[in-house]
């Protein structure tokens, strides 16, 4: 009889446990970029700064990706030029990220502190590559990404409404143009190396 009671108790416990799990609250991982956008929407709606906050969020998310990919280049890259380029991206974008975080904090703007789902996907895709495959994919992405960044930063510098954010963006254009030049040169080195 005792064994039957124990089995019954275990069966009830398992059934209750499954029920509790099935009907318990669902936890959903929020996208850091979406959370920042929601926060800024409530704070800056109808202020004329909506485009500025969107730029700040995109710049922060992109900057975080640049740093993480630069770190990844140190371990997954094979060509010394790729590793060197990745180190430059880590250093320069870390500094820019810190500046943007300070500026956003002063203006009560929320920016993401972790990668968006989209950029996490990009990182995960590149993290599965190593050696020459990584070098090629990373440098192709860096050329494309910096071309887009230059356009975005120039647009903010010319059309933004927040004077300090406009000034910050304008000051980064020449740095991004230098990064693009470096990326193109490194991509060429990768291409020449892969041809051998």
C-alpha positions in Angstrom: 0.0 0.0 0.0 2.9 2.4 0.8 4.4 1.8 -2.6 1.1 2.5 -4.3 0.8 5.8 -2.3 4.3 6.8 -3.3 3.6 6.1 -6.9 0.3 8.1 -6.7 2.1 11.0 -5.1 4.9 11.0 -7.7 2.2 10.8 -10.5 0.3 13.7 -9.0 3.5 15.7 -8.5 4.6 15.1 -12.1 1.1 16.0 -13.4 1.0 19.1 -11.2 4.6 20.1 -12.3 3.6 19.7 -16.0 0.5 21.7 -15.4 2.4 24.4 -13.6 4.9 24.6 -16.5 2.2 24.6 -19.1 0.2 27.3 -17.6 2.9 29.4 -16.0 4.0 32.7 -17.3 5.8 32.6 -20.6 9.2 34.4 -20.5 10.1 36.1 -23.8 13.5 37.5 -24.5 13.0 41.1 -25.5 15.0 42.5 -28.4 17.2 45.2 -26.9 16.7 47.5 -29.9 12.9 47.1 -29.7 13.0 47.9 -26.0 15.0 51.1 -26.6 12.7 52.2 -29.3 9.6 51.6 -27.1 11.2 53.6 -24.3 12.2 56.5 -26.6 8.7 56.5 -28.2 7.1 57.2 -24.9 9.7 59.9 -24.0 10.1 61.7 -27.3 6.8 61.4 -29.1 5.9 64.6 -30.9 9.2 66.4 -29.9 10.8 66.4 -33.3 13.6 64.2 -32.0 12.1 60.9 -33.1 14.6 60.5 -36.0 17.5 61.5 -33.7 16.6 58.8 -31.2 16.3 56.2 -34.0 19.7 57.2 -35.3 21.2 56.9 -31.7 19.6 53.4 -31.3 20.9 52.2 -34.7 24.4 53.7 -34.1 24.6 52.0 -30.7 23.4 48.6 -32.1 25.8 48.8 -35.0 28.7 49.9 -32.8 28.1 46.9 -30.5 28.2 44.6 -33.4 31.5 46.2 -34.7 33.1 45.6 -31.3 31.9 42.0 -31.0 33.0 41.2 -34.6 36.3 42.8 -34.0 36.8 40.5 -31.0 35.8 37.6 -33.1 38.3 38.5 -35.8 41.0 38.0 -33.3 40.1 34.3 -32.8 38.4 33.3 -36.1 40.5 35.3 -38.6 43.5 33.8 -40.2 45.2 36.7 -42.0 47.1 39.1 -39.8 45.6 42.1 -41.7 42.1 40.9 -40.7 43.1 40.6 -37.1 44.7 44.0 -37.1 41.6 45.5 -38.8 39.4 43.8 -36.1 41.5 45.2 -33.3 41.0 48.7 -34.8 37.3 48.2 -35.0 37.2 47.1 -31.3 39.2 50.1 -30.2 37.5 52.8 -32.3 34.0 51.6 -31.9 34.3 51.0 -28.2 35.4 54.6 -27.8 32.5 55.8 -30.0 30.0 53.6 -28.1 31.2 55.1 -24.8 30.8 58.6 -26.2 27.3 57.8 -27.6 26.2 56.2 -24.3 27.3 59.4 -22.4 25.5 61.6 -24.8 22.4 59.5 -24.8 22.3 59.4 -21.0 22.6 63.2 -20.8 19.6 63.5 -23.1 17.6 60.8 -21.4 17.7 58.7 -24.6 17.6 54.9 -24.2 20.0 53.0 -26.4 20.6 49.2 -26.5 23.2 47.7 -24.3 23.3 44.4 -26.1 22.9 43.2 -29.7 19.5 43.3 -31.3 18.2 40.0 -32.5 19.1 40.9 -36.1 22.7 41.8 -35.3 23.0 38.8 -33.0 22.0 36.7 -36.0 24.8 38.3 -38.0 27.3 37.7 -35.3 26.2 34.0 -34.9 26.5 33.5 -38.7 30.0 34.9 -38.8 31.0 33.0 -35.6 30.5 29.7 -37.4 33.2 30.6 -39.9 36.9 30.3 -39.4 40.1 30.9 -41.3 39.9 32.1 -44.9 36.1 31.7 -44.9 35.8 34.0 -41.9 38.3 36.5 -43.4 36.3 36.8 -46.7 32.8 37.0 -45.1 33.9 39.4 -42.4 35.7 41.8 -44.7 32.8 41.8 -47.2 30.5 42.7 -44.4 32.8 45.4 -43.1 32.9 47.1 -46.5 29.1 47.0 -46.9 28.4 48.0 -43.3 30.7 51.0 -43.3 29.2 52.2 -46.6 25.8 52.2 -44.9 27.1 53.7 -41.7 28.7 56.7 -43.6 25.3 57.4 -45.3 23.5 57.2 -41.9 25.9 59.4 -40.1 26.0 62.0 -42.9 22.2 62.1 -42.9 22.1 62.7 -39.1 24.9 65.3 -39.4 22.9 67.2 -42.0 19.3 66.7 -41.1 19.3 65.8 -37.4 17.4 68.1 -34.9 19.5 67.5 -31.8 22.6 69.8 -32.1 24.9 67.7 -30.0 24.0 64.4 -31.7 24.4 66.1 -35.1 27.8 67.3 -34.1 28.8 63.9 -32.7 27.7 62.2 -36.0 29.5 64.7 -38.1 32.7 64.1 -36.1 32.5 60.4 -36.8 32.1 60.6 -40.6 35.8 61.0 -41.3 36.6 58.1 -39.0 34.0 55.9 -40.7 35.4 56.9 -44.1 38.9 55.8 -42.9 37.4 52.5 -41.7 35.9 52.0 -45.1 39.2 52.6 -46.8 40.9 50.2 -44.4 38.2 47.6 -44.9 38.6 47.8 -48.7 42.4 47.4 -48.4 42.0 44.5 -46.1 39.4 42.9 -48.3 41.8 43.2 -51.2 44.5 41.6 -49.1 42.1 38.7 -48.3 41.3 38.3 -51.9 45.0 38.2 -52.9 45.7 35.7 -50.1 42.8 33.4 -51.1 44.0 33.4 -54.7 47.3 31.8 -53.7 
